[in-house]
């Protein structure tokens, strides 16, 4: 089992039924695992920040945990404003970001 499969199965077991994100680069495995599992809808956004705000809005409206997925580096920094908004307003949310493979450093 891939780690990404384990993560997505864990989310499903804990009631997550929707994830917002921008599918590129370092989160390809997460998106692959999301696509394979039934019961979690993927909502693709045009920008990482919009994924973060969509997850926040979803959490505020449904009272469920909002999940946003973004790639590494600049994709992660694009989530900072939604993360801050969720943190200061105590909105239940989970932000998953990718990490560049260590093989690419060499």
Long-range contacts (C-beta under 8 A, 24 or more apart in sequence): 2-29, 2-33, 3-29, 4-29, 4-30, 4-32, 4-33, 5-33, 5-36, 7-33, 7-96, 8-33, 8-34, 8-36, 8-37, 8-40, 9-37, 11-40, 11-67, 11-94, 12-37, 12-39, 12-40, 14-65, 15-64, 15-65, 16-40, 16-64, 16-65, 16-67, 16-94, 17-41, 17-64, 18-43, 18-58, 18-64, 18-67, 19-43, 19-55, 19-67, 19-68, 19-69, 20-45, 20-50, 20-51, 20-52, 20-54, 20-55, 20-58, 20-66, 20-67, 20-68, 20-69, 21-45, 21-48, 21-51, 21-68, 21-69, 21-70, 21-96, 22-46, 22-47, 22-48, 22-51, 22-69, 22-70, 22-71, 22-75, 23-69, 24-71, 24-75, 25-71, 25-72, 25-75, 25-98, 26-71, 26-72, 26-73, 26-75, 26-97, 26-98, 26-99, 26-100, 26-101, 27-69, 27-70, 27-71, 27-75, 27-96, 27-97, 27-98, 28-98, 30-69, 30-96, 30-98, 31-69, 34-69, 47-78, 48-75, 48-76, 48-78, 48-79, 49-78, 49-79, 49-81, 49-82, 51-79, 51-82, 52-78, 52-79, 52-81, 52-82, 52-83, 52-95, 53-81, 53-82, 53-85, 55-82, 55-93, 55-94, 55-95, 56-82, 56-85, 56-86, 56-91, 56-93, 59-86, 59-91, 59-92, 59-93, 60-91, 63-92, 64-92, 65-92, 65-93, 65-94, 66-91, 66-92, 66-93, 66-94, 67-93, 67-94, 67-95, 67-96, 68-93, 68-94, 68-95, 68-96, 69-95, 69-96, 69-97, 70-95, 70-96, 70-97, 70-98, 71-97, 71-98, 72-97, 72-98, 72-99, 72-100, 73-100
